[in-house]
Amino acid sequence: MARHTLSSRDPQAGSDQEALSRMISYLEAECRRLGAADAALHLALAATLLPAAPSLSRDLAPAGAGRLLQ
């Protein structure tokens, strides 16, 4: 059985990575809106573990990601 991973050789990998990043970003924002700061922090940490999609700009990074890396 073939294992599917997000690799740079896969032409759709950039789109998949971008979609995952946007979903995590959205979920993080919703957690913050609902007052679930710990859940939002975990999502920000998860976002830092994703490989950066080449088409993503720094402006689309999850809200807590920059603070975590400083």
Backbone as JSON Lines, residues from 0, in Angstrom:
{"i":0,"aa":"M","n":[0.84,-1.17,0.0],"ca":[0.0,0.0,0.0],"c":[0.89,1.24,0.0]}
{"i":1,"aa":"A","n":[0.65,2.15,-0.92],"ca":[1.45,3.37,-1.03],"c":[1.08,4.35,0.08]}
{"i":2,"aa":"R","n":[2.09,4.95,0.62],"ca":[1.86,5.94,1.68],"c":[1.95,7.32,1.05]}
{"i":3,"aa":"H","n":[0.94,8.16,1.26],"ca":[0.93,9.5,0.68],"c":[1.48,10.49,1.69]}
{"i":4,"aa":"T","n":[2.47,11.24,1.28],"ca":[3.02,12.3,2.11],"c":[3.05,13.59,1.31]}
{"i":5,"aa":"L","n":[3.16,14.69,2.01],"ca":[3.25,15.98,1.34],"c":[4.71,16.23,0.99]}
{"i":6,"aa":"S","n":[5.08,15.98,-0.25],"ca":[6.46,16.2,-0.66],"c":[6.51,17.31,-1.69]}
{"i":7,"aa":"S","n":[7.67,17.9,-1.81],"ca":[7.83,18.99,-2.77],"c":[7.78,18.48,-4.21]}
{"i":8,"aa":"R","n":[7.96,17.16,-4.42],"ca":[7.89,16.6,-5.77],"c":[6.47,16.47,-6.26]}
{"i":9,"aa":"D","n":[5.53,16.43,-5.37],"ca":[4.12,16.31,-5.72],"c":[3.59,17.67,-6.12]}
{"i":10,"aa":"P","n":[3.1,17.83,-7.36],"ca":[2.64,19.15,-7.8],"c":[1.48,19.69,-6.95]}
{"i":11,"aa":"Q","n":[0.73,18.82,-6.31],"ca":[-0.39,19.27,-5.51],"c":[0.02,19.51,-4.05]}
{"i":12,"aa":"A","n":[1.25,19.19,-3.7],"ca":[1.7,19.32,-2.31],"c":[1.58,20.75,-1.81]}
{"i":13,"aa":"G","n":[1.95,21.72,-2.64],"ca":[1.85,23.12,-2.23],"c":[0.42,23.5,-1.91]}
{"i":14,"aa":"S","n":[-0.52,23.05,-2.72],"ca":[-1.93,23.35,-2.49],"c":[-2.43,22.68,-1.22]}
{"i":15,"aa":"D","n":[-2.01,21.43,-1.02],"ca":[-2.42,20.7,0.18],"c":[-1.86,21.38,1.43]}
{"i":16,"aa":"Q","n":[-0.59,21.76,1.39],"ca":[0.03,22.42,2.53],"c":[-0.64,23.75,2.82]}
{"i":17,"aa":"E","n":[-0.96,24.49,1.77],"ca":[-1.62,25.77,1.94],"c":[-3.01,25.58,2.56]}
{"i":18,"aa":"A","n":[-3.74,24.57,2.08],"ca":[-5.07,24.29,2.63],"c":[-4.99,23.9,4.1]}
{"i":19,"aa":"L","n":[-4.04,23.04,4.45],"ca":[-3.87,22.65,5.86],"c":[-3.52,23.85,6.72]}
{"i":20,"aa":"S","n":[-2.63,24.69,6.22],"ca":[-2.23,25.87,6.98],"c":[-3.42,26.81,7.2]}
{"i":21,"aa":"R","n":[-4.22,27.0,6.17],"ca":[-5.4,27.87,6.3],"c":[-6.42,27.28,7.27]}
{"i":22,"aa":"M","n":[-6.61,25.97,7.22],"ca":[-7.55,25.33,8.14],"c":[-7.09,25.46,9.59]}
{"i":23,"aa":"I","n":[-5.81,25.22,9.81],"ca":[-5.28,25.34,11.17],"c":[-5.38,26.78,11.65]}
{"i":24,"aa":"S","n":[-5.1,27.71,10.76],"ca":[-5.2,29.13,11.1],"c":[-6.63,29.5,11.49]}
{"i":25,"aa":"Y","n":[-7.58,29.01,10.71],"ca":[-8.99,29.28,10.99],"c":[-9.4,28.68,12.34]}
{"i":26,"aa":"L","n":[-9.0,27.43,12.57],"ca":[-9.34,26.78,13.84],"c":[-8.71,27.5,15.03]}
{"i":27,"aa":"E","n":[-7.49,27.96,14.86],"ca":[-6.82,28.7,15.93],"c":[-7.59,29.99,16.24]}
{"i":28,"aa":"A","n":[-7.99,30.7,15.21],"ca":[-8.75,31.95,15.41],"c":[-10.09,31.67,16.11]}
{"i":29,"aa":"E","n":[-10.76,30.6,15.71],"ca":[-12.03,30.26,16.34],"c":[-11.83,29.88,17.81]}
{"i":30,"aa":"C","n":[-10.77,29.15,18.1],"ca":[-10.49,28.79,19.5],"c":[-10.25,30.05,20.33]}
{"i":31,"aa":"R","n":[-9.48,30.98,19.77],"ca":[-9.24,32.25,20.49],"c":[-10.55,33.0,20.7]}
{"i":32,"aa":"R","n":[-11.39,33.02,19.65],"ca":[-12.67,33.73,19.74],"c":[-13.56,33.13,20.83]}
{"i":33,"aa":"L","n":[-13.49,31.81,20.98],"ca":[-14.31,31.12,21.97],"c":[-13.68,31.11,23.36]}
{"i":34,"aa":"G","n":[-12.46,31.64,23.47],"ca":[-11.8,31.7,24.76],"c":[-11.01,30.46,25.11]}
{"i":35,"aa":"A","n":[-10.74,29.61,24.14],"ca":[-9.98,28.38,24.39],"c":[-8.51,28.64,24.03]}
{"i":36,"aa":"A","n":[-7.83,29.4,24.88],"ca":[-6.45,29.82,24.6],"c":[-5.49,28.63,24.5]}
{"i":37,"aa":"D","n":[-5.66,27.63,25.35],"ca":[-4.77,26.47,25.3],"c":[-4.9,25.72,23.98]}
{"i":38,"aa":"A","n":[-6.13,25.55,23.52],"ca":[-6.35,24.87,22.24],"c":[-5.74,25.69,21.1]}
{"i":39,"aa":"A","n":[-5.89,27.0,21.17],"ca":[-5.32,27.87,20.14],"c":[-3.8,27.76,20.13]}
{"i":40,"aa":"L","n":[-3.2,27.69,21.29],"ca":[-1.75,27.54,21.38],"c":[-1.3,26.22,20.76]}
{"i":41,"aa":"H","n":[-2.02,25.15,21.03],"ca":[-1.68,23.85,20.45],"c":[-1.78,23.89,18.92]}
{"i":42,"aa":"L","n":[-2.78,24.58,18.41],"ca":[-2.92,24.7,16.96],"c":[-1.78,25.54,16.38]}
{"i":43,"aa":"A","n":[-1.37,26.59,17.07],"ca":[-0.25,27.4,16.6],"c":[1.02,26.56,16.57]}
{"i":44,"aa":"L","n":[1.22,25.74,17.58],"ca":[2.38,24.84,17.6],"c":[2.32,23.84,16.45]}
{"i":45,"aa":"A","n":[1.14,23.3,16.2],"ca":[0.98,22.34,15.1],"c":[1.3,23.02,13.77]}
{"i":46,"aa":"A","n":[0.91,24.26,13.61],"ca":[1.18,24.98,12.37],"c":[2.68,25.15,12.14]}
{"i":47,"aa":"T","n":[3.44,25.31,13.21],"ca":[4.89,25.47,13.04],"c":[5.55,24.17,12.6]}
{"i":48,"aa":"L","n":[4.89,23.04,12.79],"ca":[5.45,21.76,12.38],"c":[5.21,21.43,10.91]}
{"i":49,"aa":"L","n":[4.28,22.15,10.29],"ca":[4.0,21.91,8.87],"c":[5.12,22.5,8.03]}
{"i":50,"aa":"P","n":[5.5,21.8,6.96],"ca":[6.48,22.41,6.05],"c":[5.84,23.63,5.4]}
{"i":51,"aa":"A","n":[6.63,24.66,5.2],"ca":[6.09,25.9,4.62],"c":[5.77,25.69,3.15]}
{"i":52,"aa":"A","n":[4.57,26.06,2.77],"ca":[4.18,26.0,1.37],"c":[4.81,27.21,0.67]}
{"i":53,"aa":"P","n":[5.38,27.02,-0.51],"ca":[6.07,28.12,-1.18],"c":[5.18,29.31,-1.48]}
{"i":54,"aa":"S","n":[3.9,29.11,-1.69],"ca":[3.02,30.21,-2.06],"c":[2.45,30.96,-0.87]}
{"i":55,"aa":"L","n":[2.68,30.46,0.34],"ca":[2.15,31.15,1.51],"c":[3.02,32.35,1.86]}
{"i":56,"aa":"S","n":[2.38,33.45,2.16],"ca":[3.13,34.61,2.61],"c":[3.18,34.59,4.13]}
{"i":57,"aa":"R","n":[4.08,35.38,4.69],"ca":[4.22,35.44,6.14],"c":[2.94,35.96,6.79]}
{"i":58,"aa":"D","n":[2.14,36.74,6.04],"ca":[0.9,37.3,6.59],"c":[-0.13,36.23,6.91]}
{"i":59,"aa":"L","n":[-0.03,35.06,6.3],"ca":[-1.01,34.0,6.52],"c":[-0.6,33.04,7.63]}
{"i":60,"aa":"A","n":[0.55,33.31,8.27],"ca":[0.99,32.44,9.36],"c":[0.0,32.53,10.51]}
{"i":61,"aa":"P","n":[-0.18,31.44,11.25],"ca":[-1.1,31.46,12.38],"c":[-0.72,32.55,13.39]}
{"i":62,"aa":"A","n":[-1.71,33.1,14.05],"ca":[-1.52,34.24,14.94],"c":[-0.45,34.02,15.99]}
{"i":63,"aa":"G","n":[-0.38,32.86,16.59],"ca":[0.58,32.62,17.65],"c":[1.93,32.11,17.19]}
{"i":64,"aa":"A","n":[2.07,31.8,15.92],"ca":[3.29,31.17,15.44],"c":[4.52,32.05,15.6]}
{"i":65,"aa":"G","n":[4.42,33.31,15.24],"ca":[5.57,34.2,15.34],"c":[6.02,34.38,16.77]}
{"i":66,"aa":"R","n":[5.09,34.47,17.67],"ca":[5.4,34.65,19.1],"c":[6.1,33.4,19.63]}
{"i":67,"aa":"L","n":[5.73,32.25,19.14],"ca":[6.31,31.0,19.63],"c":[7.76,30.82,19.19]}
{"i":68,"aa":"L","n":[8.09,31.39,18.04],"ca":[9.43,31.19,17.49],"c":[10.44,32.22,17.97]}
{"i":69,"aa":"Q","n":[10.0,33.24,18.67],"ca":[10.92,34.29,19.13],"c":[11.66,33.89,20.36]}
